[in-house]
C-alpha cells in the first residue's frame, strides 16, 4: 500500500498565483524538491504545506 502524502510543495509565481507542485510522504522528500527547484535560474517562492491529516497523526503519536 502506498504511504499517504502529507507534505505538499507549493510555488508562488511573479503574479502571486499559487500552485501545488507535488505531494510527498516525508518532509525530507519535499525539502529535496525545493532545493532542486531553488537551484534554477528563475527564482520563485517555494514552501512546504503540511496537510491537516499529517498534523493530527503527529499529535496522536505524541500522546
C-alpha positions as CSV (number, residue, x, y, z in Angstrom):
1,X,0.0,0.0,0.0
2,X,1.2,3.5,-0.9
3,X,2.1,5.8,2.0
4,X,-0.1,8.8,2.4
5,X,1.3,12.0,1.1
6,X,1.1,14.7,3.8
7,X,3.7,17.2,2.7
8,X,2.9,19.4,-0.2
9,X,5.3,21.6,-2.2
10,X,3.8,24.8,-3.3
11,X,5.1,27.6,-5.6
12,X,4.1,31.2,-6.0
13,X,4.8,32.9,-9.3
14,X,5.7,36.5,-10.0
15,X,2.0,37.4,-10.2
16,X,1.1,36.0,-6.8
17,X,-0.6,32.9,-8.1
18,X,0.0,29.8,-6.0
19,X,0.3,26.2,-7.4
20,X,0.6,22.8,-5.8
21,X,3.6,21.2,-7.4
22,X,3.8,17.7,-5.8
23,X,2.9,15.9,-2.6
24,X,5.2,13.6,-0.5
25,X,5.1,11.2,2.3
26,X,8.0,12.8,4.1
27,X,9.2,16.3,4.8
28,X,12.7,15.3,3.7
29,X,11.5,14.4,0.2
30,X,9.6,17.7,-0.1
31,X,12.7,19.7,1.0
32,X,14.8,17.9,-1.5
33,X,12.5,19.0,-4.3
34,X,12.6,22.6,-3.1
35,X,16.4,22.5,-3.0
36,X,16.4,21.3,-6.6
37,X,13.9,23.8,-7.8
38,X,15.6,26.7,-6.0
39,X,18.9,26.0,-7.7
40,X,17.4,27.1,-11.0
41,X,17.9,30.5,-12.7
42,X,14.5,32.0,-12.3
43,X,13.8,32.3,-8.6
44,X,10.3,31.6,-7.4
45,X,8.9,31.2,-3.9
46,X,8.5,27.6,-2.7
47,X,7.3,26.2,0.6
48,X,6.0,23.1,2.3
49,X,2.5,22.8,3.5
50,X,1.6,20.0,5.9
51,X,-1.9,18.7,5.4
52,X,-4.2,18.6,8.4
53,X,-4.2,14.8,8.5
54,X,-0.4,14.8,9.0
55,X,-0.7,17.2,11.9
56,X,-3.4,15.1,13.6
57,X,-1.3,11.9,13.1
58,X,1.8,13.5,14.6
59,X,-0.2,14.7,17.6
60,X,-1.8,11.3,18.1
61,X,1.7,9.7,18.1
62,X,3.0,12.0,20.8
63,X,0.3,11.3,23.3
